[in-house]
Amino acid sequence: MIINLVVMKKVLNYFNPLFCGLFLILAMNCKKEDNLESTTPIDSDGNTYRLAKIGTQYWMIDDLKTTKYNDGTPIPYIIDNGQWGIVTTGAYCYYENDPAYKDYFGILYNWNAVNSGKLCPRGWHVPSKNEWMTLENYLIENGFNYDGSKSRNKIAKSLSAPTDWDQSAVLGSPGNDLTKNNVTDFTAYPGGYRYSDGSHRAFQSGFWWSSTEYNSTNSWYMNIDYDSPETFMLQAAKHNGCSIRCVKD
């Protein structure tokens, strides 16, 4: 009996570091999950957003759909086409002025809403042009081009949702074989655009504002088209309506 106790003690002493190591690994994993959960953004309307970590950045994988700034102030809702192109404050609308698109495509905002600095939930912000470029460069350098290469920009497919893009014959484009889209989980939908004249366009393209001005009348945005393997950083008039993806501070 004494021999058995000694043997048992030795066995426990031998395995104890292994148990401790396993416990620490599990604890660290739980902590990481808790930290990820604690970063879940909630906007002023109570909407919550899914997340994806891409490189060193945390991105929402849903387009913003708040009707209020993060201090609770309502954002003006503009339906009239003529008013949309002349309003000098922040404003929002739904694609085709139909709220049914809200949960699907989110909301379109003019750049004055972006420039308020209060559009995203607290702890999050509208990405700058450089932050969009950081995402682009990471994906290119880490083999997220549709053909697995690590040069040139062919990342549009990796960012695009696997549904709703118009069909395209262009190899590697979001509209070509949608089953191979979205390997990054970014889930970019072709949520469209509202022009300064109030007209709308969707299902062929997605447009996401940056927080970076180009000049006094235009600002930078990120664009994905259904028939191009490439993403684009372009400029548009600040009166136009684009989607918003927030990135963590």
C-alpha positions as CSV (number, residue, x, y, z in Angstrom):
1,M,0.0,0.0,0.0
2,I,2.8,2.3,0.9
3,I,4.6,1.5,-2.4
4,N,1.4,2.2,-4.3
5,L,1.1,5.6,-2.7
6,V,4.7,6.5,-3.6
7,V,4.2,5.4,-7.1
8,M,1.0,7.4,-7.4
9,K,2.7,10.4,-6.0
10,K,5.4,10.1,-8.6
11,V,2.9,9.7,-11.4
12,L,1.0,12.8,-10.3
13,N,4.1,14.8,-10.0
14,Y,5.1,13.8,-13.5
15,F,1.7,14.7,-15.1
16,N,1.1,17.8,-13.0
17,P,3.1,20.2,-15.3
18,L,1.2,18.7,-18.3
19,F,-2.1,19.4,-16.6
20,C,-1.1,22.9,-15.6
21,G,0.0,23.6,-19.2
22,L,-3.2,22.3,-20.6
23,F,-5.2,24.4,-18.1
24,L,-3.2,27.5,-19.1
25,I,-3.8,26.9,-22.8
26,L,-7.6,26.4,-22.2
27,A,-7.7,29.5,-20.0
28,M,-5.9,31.6,-22.7
29,N,-8.2,30.4,-25.4
30,C,-11.2,31.3,-23.2
31,K,-9.7,34.7,-22.6
32,K,-9.2,35.3,-26.3
33,E,-12.8,34.3,-26.9
34,D,-14.0,36.6,-24.1
35,N,-11.9,39.5,-25.5
36,L,-13.3,38.9,-29.0
37,E,-16.9,38.8,-27.6
38,S,-16.2,42.0,-25.6
39,T,-15.3,43.8,-28.8
40,T,-18.7,43.2,-30.5
41,P,-20.0,46.6,-31.6
42,I,-23.5,47.8,-30.8
43,D,-24.8,50.9,-32.5
44,S,-27.2,53.5,-31.0
45,D,-30.2,51.7,-32.5
46,G,-29.1,48.5,-30.7
47,N,-27.9,46.7,-33.8
48,T,-25.0,44.3,-33.2
49,Y,-22.4,43.4,-35.8
50,R,-20.3,40.3,-36.6
51,L,-16.6,40.6,-36.8
52,A,-13.6,39.2,-38.7
53,K,-9.9,39.6,-37.8
54,I,-7.9,40.1,-41.0
55,G,-4.2,40.6,-40.3
56,T,-3.9,43.0,-37.4
57,Q,-7.3,44.7,-38.1
58,Y,-10.7,43.9,-36.7
59,W,-13.5,44.6,-39.2
60,M,-17.3,44.5,-39.1
61,I,-18.5,42.0,-41.5
62,D,-21.9,43.7,-41.8
63,D,-22.6,47.1,-43.3
64,L,-23.5,49.8,-40.9
65,K,-27.3,50.3,-40.4
66,T,-27.6,52.9,-37.6
67,T,-30.0,55.8,-37.9
68,K,-28.3,57.7,-35.1
69,Y,-24.8,58.9,-34.3
70,N,-23.0,57.3,-31.4
71,D,-24.1,60.1,-29.1
72,G,-27.8,59.3,-29.8
73,T,-28.4,62.2,-32.2
74,P,-30.7,61.2,-35.1
75,I,-29.2,61.3,-38.6
76,P,-31.5,63.1,-41.1
77,Y,-33.3,60.6,-43.3
78,I,-33.5,62.0,-46.9
79,I,-35.9,60.5,-49.4
80,D,-36.4,63.4,-51.9
81,N,-33.9,63.2,-54.8
82,G,-33.5,66.9,-55.1
83,Q,-32.8,67.4,-51.4
84,W,-30.3,64.5,-51.3
85,G,-27.9,66.4,-53.6
86,I,-27.9,69.7,-51.7
87,V,-28.1,68.7,-48.0
88,T,-25.1,70.1,-46.2
89,T,-25.4,68.0,-43.0
90,G,-25.0,64.2,-42.5
91,A,-27.8,62.2,-44.1
92,Y,-28.8,58.6,-44.7
93,C,-31.1,56.6,-47.0
94,Y,-32.0,53.0,-47.9
95,Y,-31.2,51.5,-51.2
96,E,-34.1,52.6,-53.5
97,N,-35.6,54.3,-50.4
98,D,-36.9,50.9,-49.3
99,P,-36.3,50.0,-45.6
100,A,-36.6,46.3,-46.5
101,Y,-33.0,46.5,-47.8
102,K,-31.7,47.7,-44.4
103,D,-30.9,44.3,-42.8
104,Y,-29.5,43.0,-46.1
105,F,-27.4,45.9,-47.5
106,G,-27.3,48.2,-44.5
107,I,-27.7,51.9,-45.0
108,L,-26.2,54.4,-47.4
109,Y,-24.7,57.6,-45.9
110,N,-23.3,60.8,-47.4
111,W,-19.8,61.8,-46.5
112,N,-20.9,64.6,-44.1
113,A,-22.2,61.8,-41.9
114,V,-18.8,60.2,-42.0
115,N,-17.1,63.5,-41.3
116,S,-19.0,63.8,-38.1
117,G,-16.6,61.3,-36.5
118,K,-19.6,59.8,-34.7
119,L,-21.0,57.4,-37.2
120,C,-19.6,54.1,-36.0
121,P,-20.2,52.7,-32.5
122,R,-17.8,53.9,-29.8
123,G,-14.4,52.1,-30.1
124,W,-14.8,51.8,-33.9
125,H,-14.4,54.2,-36.7
126,V,-14.8,54.7,-40.5
127,P,-11.5,53.4,-42.0
128,S,-9.1,55.9,-43.6
129,K,-7.8,55.4,-47.1
130,N,-4.6,54.1,-45.6
131,E,-6.5,51.5,-43.5
132,W,-8.3,50.3,-46.6
133,M,-4.9,50.0,-48.3
134,T,-3.5,48.1,-45.3
135,L,-6.3,45.5,-45.8
136,E,-5.6,45.3,-49.5
137,N,-1.8,44.9,-49.0
138,Y,-2.3,42.2,-46.3
139,L,-4.6,40.1,-48.5
140,I,-2.3,40.4,-51.6
141,E,0.9,39.5,-49.6
142,N,-0.8,36.6,-47.9
143,G,-2.1,34.8,-50.9
144,F,-5.7,35.9,-51.0
145,N,-5.7,36.7,-54.7
146,Y,-8.2,34.5,-56.5
147,D,-5.3,32.6,-58.2
148,G,-3.1,32.3,-55.0
149,S,-0.5,34.7,-56.3
150,K,1.1,37.4,-54.1
151,S,1.5,40.2,-56.6
152,R,-0.9,42.7,-58.1
153,N,-4.4,43.3,-56.8
154,K,-6.8,40.3,-57.4
155,I,-8.5,40.3,-54.0
156,A,-12.1,41.3,-54.8
157,K,-13.4,37.8,-54.8
158,S,-11.9,37.0,-51.4
159,L,-13.9,39.9,-49.9
160,S,-17.2,39.4,-51.7
161,A,-20.3,37.7,-50.3
162,P,-21.2,34.4,-52.1
163,T,-24.7,35.7,-53.1
164,D,-26.4,38.5,-55.0
165,W,-23.6,39.7,-57.3
166,D,-24.6,39.9,-61.0
167,Q,-23.0,37.1,-63.0
168,S,-19.8,37.8,-64.9
169,A,-17.7,35.9,-67.3
170,V,-14.5,37.5,-66.0
171,L,-12.3,35.0,-64.3
172,G,-11.6,35.8,-60.6
173,S,-14.4,38.5,-60.4
174,P,-17.0,38.4,-57.7
175,G,-19.7,37.6,-60.2
176,N,-17.8,34.6,-61.6
177,D,-18.5,31.3,-59.7
178,L,-19.9,32.8,-56.5
179,T,-19.2,29.6,-54.6
180,K,-15.6,30.5,-54.4
181,N,-16.2,34.0,-52.9
182,N,-15.6,35.3,-49.4
183,V,-12.6,33.2,-48.1
184,T,-11.8,36.2,-45.8
185,D,-15.4,36.2,-44.3
186,F,-15.5,40.0,-45.1
187,T,-18.9,39.4,-46.8
188,A,-19.1,42.4,-49.0
189,Y,-22.5,42.7,-50.7
190,P,-23.2,44.7,-53.8
191,G,-25.2,47.2,-51.7
192,G,-25.0,49.9,-54.3
193,Y,-24.7,53.7,-54.3
194,R,-26.9,56.8,-54.3
195,Y,-25.8,59.4,-56.8
196,S,-26.0,63.1,-56.1
197,D,-29.1,63.3,-58.2
198,G,-30.8,60.8,-55.9
199,S,-30.8,57.9,-58.3
200,H,-29.6,54.4,-57.1
201,R,-27.5,51.6,-58.3
202,A,-26.9,48.1,-56.8
203,F,-26.2,44.4,-57.4
204,Q,-23.2,45.1,-59.6
205,S,-21.0,47.1,-57.2
206,G,-20.3,47.8,-53.6
207,F,-19.1,51.2,-52.4
208,W,-17.6,51.9,-48.9
209,W,-16.6,55.4,-47.7
210,S,-13.2,56.1,-46.2
211,S,-12.7,58.9,-43.8
212,T,-10.1,60.6,-46.1
213,E,-10.9,63.6,-48.1
214,Y,-9.7,64.0,-51.7
215,N,-10.5,67.6,-52.0
216,S,-13.2,70.1,-50.9
217,T,-15.9,68.3,-52.9
218,N,-14.8,64.7,-53.1
219,S,-13.6,61.9,-50.8
220,W,-12.1,58.5,-51.2
221,Y,-14.1,55.3,-51.2
222,M,-13.4,51.6,-51.7
223,N,-15.1,49.9,-54.6
224,I,-15.7,46.3,-55.6
225,D,-17.3,45.6,-59.0
226,Y,-19.0,42.3,-60.0
227,D,-16.8,41.9,-63.2
228,S,-13.3,42.8,-61.9
229,P,-10.9,40.8,-59.8
230,E,-9.4,44.0,-58.5
231,T,-10.6,46.4,-55.7
232,F,-10.3,50.1,-56.3
233,M,-9.7,53.2,-54.3
234,L,-11.6,56.0,-56.0
235,Q,-13.0,59.5,-55.3
236,A,-16.7,60.5,-55.3
237,A,-18.7,63.6,-54.5
238,K,-19.4,63.9,-50.8
239,H,-23.2,64.2,-51.6
240,N,-23.2,60.6,-52.9
241,G,-24.4,57.8,-50.6
242,C,-22.1,54.8,-49.9
243,S,-22.1,52.0,-47.4
244,I,-19.9,52.0,-44.3
245,R,-17.7,49.3,-42.8
246,C,-16.3,50.1,-39.4
247,V,-12.8,49.1,-38.2
248,K,-11.8,48.8,-34.6
249,D,-9.9,51.7,-33.0
